[in-house]
Amino acid sequence: MPTILSLLLGMCLTVGLLALQTRMMGFRAQKPRDYAATLPRFDLRQHLNGPILCEGVIYGPTGRVSSRFVADFEARWDGNVGVMTETFRYDSGTVQNRQWTLTLGNDGAVRATAPDVVGEGHGRAEGSGVLLNYRLRLTPEAGGHVLNVTDWMYLMENGTIMNRSQFTKFGIKVAELVATMRKKDA
């Protein structure tokens, strides 16, 4: 009996330490306030406005690149409400379109909707960082799963936006996206 109890205690301790590590360290442990004093200040109305070129890769659950893409974005704002239309072209030849509606609060809050987002995304802009959390429904061809997304964007001094997103299902990371976004030349 003491051996089984020791084994169970060890398992509980391991699970607890892993949960603590996830909560205190790593990508998902970031908070918007971590970037509050950083420069340059990320104003979505300014930096996500007009024609934007996006290039990126998607890593699958094994950590290997599963897809590459180039995308054209077009964003327009009316006060604190913006519409961003995205056209992704993947290395497989697949084309995907999405249209976001972004609503900014005067306190830095961000709300976001899109046809393949379940409910409403919520986030915050502080300093040079923007966080957005949402639930994304994959296309039927990709299985139709609903994934939880933690999406961080970081504004660089030259105006380029670095984007890193993690996609989870049942708390397990199943994909990661890394991309750059920059205004297209006139």
Disulfide bonds with the S-S distance in Angstrom:
none
